């Protein structure tokens, strides 16, 4: 696609934007997002935005659609990263942070490579329900990873070096898990312990749910290789202190940090009622 040519030959004016906006405000939630993707493809706005007038056009569009619910999800789309679902995505994998997202995605990619599927596209690590909603709208297999709230929030609190307030993490957790609970029939929900204790069984669940043929057997050497790559990747991007707090693998050093903060986090999580929310989802798995 020649973005410069699209930019030079497209007539994007205020009248067009007004009409575009009038259509969008009629839409809501999942319907809004699914139709938005189609409309952006049709008018090629996404390509225009990545050329030299992106900031100007983006500000105009944002002004026009500021009344639409969940504007942040729209911004996520127009500022998309490679990990956001699109029509070429094969799987969507999302979870609250520190729910074995990295390990699961690497393991899934590893297993698919056994079938010579090296260019598999997995949308992941936005930690946002938007990615799951978009995947559902596009009929992509969607997998939601869940984890017991006290450990998930404690680990996330440490990951962000206590700079994200516990109350904010509680609200983020609640939003994600309410969505999972309300859409559990449309998603494959996988618990953290299943991924870390018996991932072969998880691949069985994926194959059964989505009629896929992912190799189920993952031997000790495979797991060791995946973990080594995760360690190297984490250490290459972070200082040692950050690596301890942010690595996707457990460590004795991080457990010591957890022990110092566990009571503080656990009390707030318990008061928020998140354990009951998590338990209600586990009952229907």
Secondary structure as UniProt FT lines:
FT   HELIX           3..9
FT   HELIX           14..24
FT   TURN            25..26
FT   HELIX           29..43
FT   HELIX           45..49
FT   TURN            52..53
FT   HELIX           54..64
FT   TURN            65..67
FT   HELIX           71..78
FT   TURN            82..83
FT   TURN            87..88
FT   STRAND          91..95
FT   HELIX           101..113
FT   TURN            114..116
FT   STRAND          122..124
FT   HELIX           129..137
FT   TURN            138..139
FT   STRAND          141..146
FT   HELIX           149..159
FT   TURN            160..162
FT   HELIX           166..182
FT   TURN            183..186
FT   STRAND          188..191
FT   HELIX           192..197
FT   HELIX           199..210
FT   HELIX           220..237
FT   HELIX           240..246
FT   HELIX           252..272
FT   HELIX           274..283
//
